[in-house]
Amino acid sequence: MLPESFASYLAQFSVCFTEPTHQRFLTIITGWVLCTGKRTVTGVIRAAGVVGERHHSGYHRFFSQARWSLDPVGMTLSRLLLSLLPKDALVVLTVDDTLARHTGKHIASGAMHRDPLLSTGRKPFFHFGHNWVVLSIVFSFADWEKTFSLPVLVRLYRTEKLNKKLGRGHHKKTTLADEMIQLLAHAYPQRQFLVVGDNAYCNRSIVRPLPDNVHFLGRGRMDAALYARPPRMNGRGRPRVKGERLLKPVERAEQCRWKKVTTKIYGRTATVQVQVFDALWYIVGRGRPMRFFLIRGWPGHDKDDVLATTDLTMTAAQAITQYCYRWSEEETFGWVKSRLGFEDPQNRTEKAVQRTAPMALFVYSLVVYWYANRMKKRRWVPVRLAPWYTTKKAPSFSDMLATLRRESWTIWISDQATNDRLDQKDLAPLLDAVGYS
């Protein structure tokens, strides 16, 4: 039912599966795109129109028992996405984690995690569910003035208590993020990467093991202990690993001069005050120098803030603009939860948990990739307008998904219409999708 232009991308994933498993993969992706209700396994195969053709237990086994893993699928997807970028272009990656809320005592690997939407600085709230660490490739579409973070690699984070119960070693979120960064960087040694993360990922677990072709940009700490570079050794003894203690960012904000910089912040031009300086943040990067950007007047920020990067050639305008790309990953999490059922699966086995929900992330990346290729040579892109929303020019993910569904149903109806007549029985899958949406 999917258009040939989309199905050709799915054919490239055949190297990740056996032939029977790949056929099930095609069916599941088709159902995931066309499904308008909950993305349970049965809901997906209903949307794909294969109920009665094969036993439904085979699709459950695809997630719980079949011999395949997420990383080869993610790496195949990364090759597709990177083909859109010039070979010498800097590849911006975003890393973050998100909570998929669930209810039910039989859900495997479920635990209580901090809920970022309900928590405040003084009072944290917790919710039962799964916490996923996601690494995405950032794409900026100049014609649409929009930025998308397209997930390629994903890891399930388990709490220390849960790992102890399962007899597993505990891995922090930052350790899982580092695994994915290393995997992608080593697969493309000729590419230059910039990883963007918030303050939870600006620490030694990420910065110290960075590969040679990867830089990091993240939100630092205003009370960070900073040092000058160590002086040259003039005599005997152990060489110094750090120089004199420097002012903390919060102290520099009060004692040093500011400079005005105009840059793009979340797509809008804004002027802020900055201070740029290099220092050793020894607890994070050891002897690796880092560049810091102290910022005042950031729209939406009541207090001064500081960014830190391992790239000593980066300017303040570049740092602020590139750090804002991180917000596109938050938008990705919103879309996959509201449009692709990221929180719908309620799996009872470990393998099924690790494999099912990430399908929503992969589908998101594939739909945006398909749409971007589809609209390359078109002057007009299909967007949904309304009398109360007449200024919309750039497509949202809803428009992209609707375009793919529209083409899929057009193909299906055209195939059915080749018969002598088109009756209600022929239209049953479409009517079922409309009735149960």
C-alpha positions, 0 to 999 in steps of 0.5 A, spaced: 500 500 500 505 504 500 508 508 494 514 505 491 518 511 492 517 510 500 518 502 499 524 503 495 527 505 502 525 500 506 528 495 501 535 497 503 533 494 510 533 487 508 541 486 510 538 487 517 533 481 517 532 474 514 527 474 508 521 472 512 523 477 518 524 483 513 517 481 510 514 482 517 518 488 517 515 491 511 508 490 513 509 493 520 512 499 517 506 500 513 501 498 518 505 503 523 504 509 518 497 507 516 494 506 523 490 512 526 489 508 533 493 505 538 500 502 535 499 495 538 501 489 534 494 487 532 492 495 531 498 495 526 497 489 522 489 491 522 492 497 519 496 494 514 490 489 512 494 483 513 489 480 518 487 473 516 493 472 511 498 470 516 497 468 524 498 474 528 503 471 533 508 471 528 508 479 528 508 478 536 514 474 535 518 479 530 519 483 536 519 478 542 523 472 539 526 474 532 533 474 531 535 482 529 537 488 533 536 495 533 543 498 532 544 495 524 537 498 523 539 504 526 545 504 522 542 503 515 537 509 517 543 513 518 546 511 511 540 514 508 539 520 512 547 522 511 546 521 503 542 528 504 548 532 507 554 534 503 560 529 505 564 535 507 558 538 511 558 538 519 553 533 522 550 536 528 547 530 532 542 531 538 542 527 544 537 527 550 532 522 553 524 522 554 519 518 558 514 514 555 509 513 560 505 507 561 500 503 566 500 496 568 504 491 573 506 486 567 510 491 563 517 489 562 523 493 564 518 498 567 520 503 573 519 509 576 522 515 572 522 523 574 517 526 569 520 532 566 513 535 565 510 535 572 517 536 576 519 543 578 526 545 581 524 544 588 519 538 587 520 532 583 514 528 580 515 521 578 511 516 573 511 509 571 514 507 564 520 507 560 526 512 559 529 512 552 536 515 550 535 517 543 541 520 538 538 524 532 541 527 526 539 534 525 537 537 518 535 544 517 531 545 511 532 553 509 526 553 504 521 551 510 526 555 515 525 549 519 529 544 523 528 536 524 532 531 529 531 525 526 532 519 531 537 513 528 540 510 535 536 509 541 537 505 548 533 503 553 535 506 560 534 502 566 534 504 573 539 501 578 534 498 582 531 494 576 538 492 573 540 489 580 533 485 580 535 483 572 542 481 574 544 486 569 550 491 570 548 498 571 549 504 565 547 511 566 544 515 561 550 518 559 554 512 558 548 509 553 549 516 550 556 515 549 555 508 546 551 511 541 556 516 539 562 512 539 558 507 534 556 512 529 563 516 529 567 510 528 562 508 522 563 514 519 571 516 520 571 521 514 565 525 517 565 531 522 560 531 528 558 536 533 554 533 539 549 538 542 546 536 549 543 539 555 546 540 562 545 533 563 550 530 558 555 536 559 559 531 563 565 527 563 562 521 561 561 524 554 566 529 553 572 525 556 572 519 551 570 523 545 572 520 538 577 525 534 572 527 529 567 529 534 566 535 538 561 537 543 556 543 545 552 543 551 550 547 557 555 548 562 554 550 570 555 557 572 559 555 578 564 550 574 571 550 577 575 552 571 583 553 571 588 555 566 592 551 562 598 548 566 605 552 565 611 549 562 615 544 566 622 548 568 625 543 573 624 536 576 618 533 579 611 531 576 608 536 571 602 540 573 595 538 570 592 544 571 594 551 572 591 557 576 584 557 578 580 562 574 573 565 576 567 561 575 562 563 570 558 566 575 563 571 578 565 573 571 558 575 570 559 580 575 566 582 574 568 582 566 566 586 560 560 584 556 560 584 548 554 584 544 552 579 539 547 578 534 545 571 532 539 566 530 535 564 536 530 558 535 529 561 528 529 569 530 534 574 530 536 576 537 541 580 540 545 578 546 551 580 551 556 574 551 563 573 554 567 568 550 573 565 554 577 558 554 579 554 560 580 547 563 574 544 566 578 539 569 572 535 572 569 534 565 575 534 560 581 533 564 587 536 560 582 538 554 581 545 553 574 548 552 571 554 550 565 557 554 560 562 552 557 566 558 550 569 555 546 574 558 539 577 555 537 570 552 530 570 550 526 566 555 532 566 560 531 570 566 538 569 569 545 568 565 547 562 562 553 558 560 555 554 554 561 549 553 564 546 547 570 542 545 571 546 539 576 552 540 574 555 533 567 556 534 564 563 535 559 565 540 553 566 534 555 559 532 554 556 539 548 559 540 544 557 534 547 550 534 545 549 541 538 551 539 537 545 535 537 541 541 529 544 541 528 540 535 529 533 539 523 535 544 519 536 538 520 530 535 518 526 542 512 530 542 510 528 535 512 521 536 508 520 542 502 524 539 502 522 532 506 515 532 504 512 538 511 511 542 507 510 548 502 505 546 506 498 546 505 495 553 510 489 552 511 483 557 518 481 555 524 484 555 526 484 547 519 486 545 520 492 550 527 494 547 524 493 539 517 495 539 517 503 541 523 505 537 519 503 531 515 509 532 522 513 532 524 510 525 518 511 522 518 518 524 525 519 521 523 515 514 517 519 513 521 526 514 526 523 509 521 521 504 518 527 504 524 531 503 526 527 497 519 528 495 519 535 495 526 537 492 523 539 486 516 542 487 515 549 488 509 548 492 508 543 498 502 540 501 500 543 507 493 543 511 490 550 511 484 553 515 481 560 516 484 561 522 491 559 520 492 562 513 500 564 514 502 557 515 508 556 509 512 550 512 509 543 513 509 540 519 510 533 521 502 532 521 502 534 513 508 529 512 504 523 515 498 525 511 501 526 505 504 519 505 497 516 507 494 520 502 498 517 497 498 510 500 490 510 500 490 513 493 494 507 490 490 502 494 483 505 491 486 505 484 488 498 484 481 496 487 478 500 481 481 496 476 475 491 477 469 492 474 466 495 480 468 498 487 463 496 492 463 497 500 467 490 501 472 493 497 473 499 501 472 495 507 480 497 510 479 504 508 472 505 512 475 501 518 481 506 518 476 512 518 471 509 523 476 507 528 480 513 528 
